[in-house]
Amino acid sequence: MRKRVIAGNWKMNKTLTEATQFVDEVVKSIPADEKVEAIVCAPFPHLATLVEKTKGTNLKISAQNMHFEDNGAFTGEVSPVMLKDLGVSHVVIGHSERREYFAETDETVNKKTHAAFNHGLTPIVCVGETLEQREANETMSLVETQVKKALEGLTNDQVAQTIIAYEPVWAIGTGKTASNEDANEVCAHIRNVVKSLTDEATAEAVVIQYGGSVKPSNVDELLAQSDIDGALVGGASLEADSFLQLVEAGTK
Ligand SMILES: O=C(CO)COP(=O)(O)O
């Protein structure tokens, strides 16, 4: 069985003091269960402290973005080399907010995915359609293109290690969740796309998360779906209690 991966994406929230309090509380009660991997995707300034605080615990620390180059004249950017050096394990790539507000494209997503693997970071690659695209029946083809472009040029082994997060844009922060069946249908399609690019074993290994208004009250039914292996959670990951409940759901 694939492991479950529950990742809290804090986005641009929490001071370092608040982040530290959260982590101190969470590591005390996080389940020690091989079945579930728990990750917090924190703002850049907090990463070093949080990595230090979570050493030897079951909580992993992820960045929310990075540049694809190792270093250079890119004012304001953070490189994979820097993240690896800090001890960060994962990095979110191509979140819809970055695609919408910061000109992230399928091409930069692909470069960043390669850069992540070149530096031993696990990418959490986000894909998903807008409401207009869903209404125009473009969901499957759009997601297929995003997945194919994100994974282009990776080895099967790298694809198997990639975490893919399906986040319909219209469900993010809106309180609207895709129905379990709709979410699972898209995740199953993603797995088929991965199979067409690689092979059956790789497609079976790849972890696919759902994201978009996931909370303790709906996570069980989402995780019960055949092709949903975890969740990428915004709002409901900000409180330690709620985050712990989500991680707990991953152990069932
Ligand atoms: O964008 C998301 C996680 O990356 C989802 O955010 P919400 O859980 O707040 O809808």
The ligand as an SDF file (V2000), in Angstrom:
LIG
                    3D

 10  9  0  0  0  0  0  0  0  0999 V2000
   -4.0820   25.5980   -1.5280 O   0  0  0  0  0  0  0  0  0  0  0  0
   -4.2590   24.7430   -0.6800 C   0  0  0  0  0  0  0  0  0  0  0  0
   -3.1360   23.9630   -0.1390 C   0  0  0  0  0  0  0  0  0  0  0  0
   -1.9980   24.1310   -0.9240 O   0  0  0  0  0  0  0  0  0  0  0  0
   -5.6110   24.4720   -0.1240 C   0  0  0  0  0  0  0  0  0  0  0  0
   -5.9570   25.5110    0.6960 O   0  0  0  0  0  0  0  0  0  0  0  0
   -7.2770   25.3680    1.6340 P   0  0  0  0  0  0  0  0  0  0  0  0
   -7.1150   24.0600    2.3590 O   0  0  0  0  0  0  0  0  0  0  0  0
   -7.2300   26.5580    2.5450 O   0  0  0  0  0  0  0  0  0  0  0  0
   -8.4410   25.3480    0.7080 O   0  0  0  0  0  0  0  0  0  0  0  0
  1  2  2  0
  2  3  1  0
  2  5  1  0
  3  4  1  0
  5  6  1  0
  6  7  1  0
  7  8  2  0
  7  9  1  0
  7 10  1  0
M  END
$$$$
